[in-house]
Amino acid sequence: MYVKIGISGLPGVGKTTTLLKTIELLEKEFTVGGIITEEVLDGKDRIGFTIMDWATKEKAMFASKNFQSRYRVGKYGIDTKILDDLGVRALESAKEKDIIIIDEIGKMELESKKLSEKIKEILDMEKNIIMTLNKKSRNPILQDIRRMDDVRILEVTPINRNILPFKILSIIKGEQI
């Protein structure tokens, strides 16, 4: 049996932090692969985002206030070549793992057509998948994920974010319906 979990929540609530704590618990019993996105700070100012292959730890900046790009989300230019290359490779190799992680399925990441297609391909697989979802986005892929019968959406709040990783571990292990 496989489980697909979407971790949703408002920006800044701790979706990625919750996912990272979950991975820490999971890696005691399972192999994990996929992508993690992290904000890049200059002091307290967010200047961009990196994408990292969880298995190899290869990391590259894919969004920056300084990037000149025809792909833009807010004040960030998006380097779709990074997503097309590193993101797609990381997800392809994650197919061999017990659990695939995708952080985050959001506006910036979905600017890459190749990455979007790879995400759709993975979602069609019978694999354990944990993903973080932008709560407010109306992107068709996100809307499709929210409607999928085999995806369980869990919302991160300041109240539950410390317990959620343990709940997700229980769900993955089949201890909880």
C-alpha positions as CSV (number, residue, x, y, z in Angstrom):
1,M,0.0,0.0,0.0
2,Y,1.2,3.5,-0.8
3,V,0.3,6.9,0.7
4,K,0.4,10.3,-0.9
5,I,0.4,13.2,1.5
6,G,0.1,16.9,0.7
7,I,1.3,19.2,3.4
8,S,-0.5,22.5,2.9
9,G,-0.6,25.8,4.8
10,L,-0.1,29.5,4.5
11,P,3.3,30.9,3.5
12,G,5.7,31.0,6.5
13,V,3.7,28.6,8.7
14,G,6.4,25.9,8.5
15,K,5.6,23.5,5.7
16,T,9.2,22.9,4.7
17,T,10.3,22.7,8.4
18,T,7.6,20.1,9.0
19,L,8.7,18.1,5.9
20,L,12.4,18.2,7.1
21,K,11.4,16.9,10.5
22,T,9.3,14.2,8.9
23,I,12.2,13.1,6.7
24,E,14.5,12.9,9.7
25,L,12.0,10.4,11.3
26,L,11.4,8.5,8.0
27,E,15.1,8.0,7.2
28,K,15.5,5.8,10.3
29,E,13.4,3.2,8.4
30,F,13.0,4.2,4.7
31,T,15.1,5.6,1.8
32,V,14.0,9.1,0.8
33,G,14.7,11.1,-2.4
34,G,13.3,14.1,-4.1
35,I,13.6,17.9,-4.0
36,I,13.7,20.5,-1.2
37,T,13.4,24.2,-1.8
38,E,14.8,26.7,0.7
39,E,14.8,30.4,0.9
40,V,18.1,32.3,0.6
41,L,18.4,35.2,3.1
42,D,20.7,38.2,3.2
43,G,20.3,39.1,6.8
44,K,16.5,39.1,7.2
45,D,15.8,39.9,3.6
46,R,14.8,37.0,1.4
47,I,16.7,37.3,-1.9
48,G,15.9,34.0,-3.6
49,F,15.3,30.3,-3.4
50,T,17.5,27.2,-4.0
51,I,16.5,23.7,-5.0
52,M,18.3,20.7,-3.6
53,D,18.4,17.0,-4.6
54,W,17.8,15.4,-1.2
55,A,19.8,12.2,-2.0
56,T,22.9,13.9,-3.4
57,K,22.6,17.3,-1.6
58,E,23.4,19.0,-4.9
59,K,21.9,22.5,-4.7
60,A,21.5,25.5,-7.0
61,M,19.7,28.8,-6.9
62,F,16.7,28.8,-9.2
63,A,14.9,32.1,-8.2
64,S,16.5,35.4,-7.3
65,K,15.6,39.1,-7.1
66,N,18.7,39.5,-9.2
67,F,17.9,37.1,-12.1
68,Q,16.8,38.7,-15.3
69,S,14.3,36.2,-16.7
70,R,11.2,36.2,-18.7
71,Y,9.8,33.9,-16.0
72,R,8.9,35.9,-13.0
73,V,6.9,35.3,-9.8
74,G,6.6,38.5,-7.8
75,K,10.0,40.1,-7.5
76,Y,11.9,36.9,-8.4
77,G,13.3,35.9,-11.7
78,I,13.1,32.1,-12.3
79,D,15.9,30.1,-13.9
80,T,13.9,27.3,-15.4
81,K,17.0,25.6,-16.7
82,I,18.0,24.8,-13.1
83,L,14.6,23.3,-12.4
84,D,14.6,21.5,-15.8
85,D,18.0,19.9,-15.0
86,L,18.5,19.5,-11.2
87,G,14.8,19.2,-10.3
88,V,14.0,16.7,-13.0
89,R,17.1,14.6,-12.3
90,A,16.4,14.5,-8.5
91,L,12.8,13.4,-9.0
92,E,13.9,10.8,-11.6
93,S,16.4,9.2,-9.3
94,A,13.9,9.4,-6.4
95,K,11.8,6.8,-8.1
96,E,14.2,4.2,-6.8
97,K,13.6,5.3,-3.2
98,D,10.9,4.2,-0.7
99,I,9.5,7.7,-0.4
100,I,9.5,10.6,-2.8
101,I,9.5,14.2,-1.5
102,I,8.5,17.2,-3.5
103,D,9.0,20.6,-1.8
104,E,7.3,22.8,-3.0
105,I,4.7,22.5,-5.6
106,G,4.2,26.2,-6.1
107,K,4.1,29.0,-8.7
108,M,7.9,29.3,-9.0
109,E,8.6,25.5,-9.4
110,L,5.7,25.1,-11.9
111,E,7.3,27.7,-14.3
112,S,9.4,24.7,-15.5
113,K,7.4,22.7,-18.0
114,K,9.8,19.8,-17.6
115,L,9.5,19.8,-13.8
116,S,5.7,20.1,-14.0
117,E,5.6,17.0,-16.3
118,K,7.9,15.0,-14.0
119,I,5.7,15.9,-11.0
120,K,2.6,14.7,-12.9
121,E,4.4,11.5,-13.9
122,I,5.4,10.8,-10.2
123,L,1.9,11.5,-9.0
124,D,0.6,8.8,-11.3
125,M,3.0,6.2,-9.7
126,E,2.0,3.9,-6.9
127,K,4.7,5.2,-4.5
128,N,4.8,6.9,-1.1
129,I,4.9,10.6,-1.9
130,I,5.0,13.6,0.5
131,M,4.7,17.0,-1.0
132,T,4.3,20.6,0.2
133,L,1.6,22.6,-1.6
134,N,1.1,26.3,-1.9
135,K,-2.3,26.8,-0.3
136,K,-3.4,29.8,-2.3
137,S,-2.3,28.9,-5.8
138,R,-4.9,28.2,-8.4
139,N,-2.5,26.4,-10.7
140,P,-4.2,23.6,-12.6
141,I,-1.7,21.0,-11.3
142,L,-2.3,22.0,-7.7
143,Q,-6.0,21.9,-8.2
144,D,-5.7,18.5,-9.7
145,I,-3.6,17.3,-6.7
146,R,-6.2,18.6,-4.3
147,R,-8.9,16.6,-6.1
148,M,-7.0,13.3,-6.3
149,D,-8.7,10.6,-4.4
150,D,-5.5,9.0,-3.2
151,V,-3.9,12.2,-1.8
152,R,-4.4,13.1,1.8
153,I,-4.0,16.8,2.5
154,L,-2.8,17.8,6.0
155,E,-2.7,21.5,6.9
156,V,0.2,22.8,9.0
157,T,-0.7,25.3,11.7
158,P,1.3,26.8,14.5
159,I,-0.5,24.5,16.8
160,N,0.1,21.2,15.1
161,R,3.4,21.7,13.3
162,N,5.4,19.9,16.0
163,I,3.2,16.8,16.1
164,L,2.5,16.6,12.4
165,P,5.8,14.8,11.5
166,F,4.9,12.0,13.9
167,K,1.4,11.7,12.4
168,I,2.8,11.5,8.9
169,L,5.2,8.8,10.0
170,S,2.3,6.8,11.4
171,I,0.3,7.2,8.2
172,I,3.3,6.1,6.1
173,K,3.8,3.0,8.3
174,G,0.1,2.2,8.0
175,E,-0.6,2.7,11.7
176,Q,-3.3,5.2,11.2
177,I,-6.1,5.7,8.6
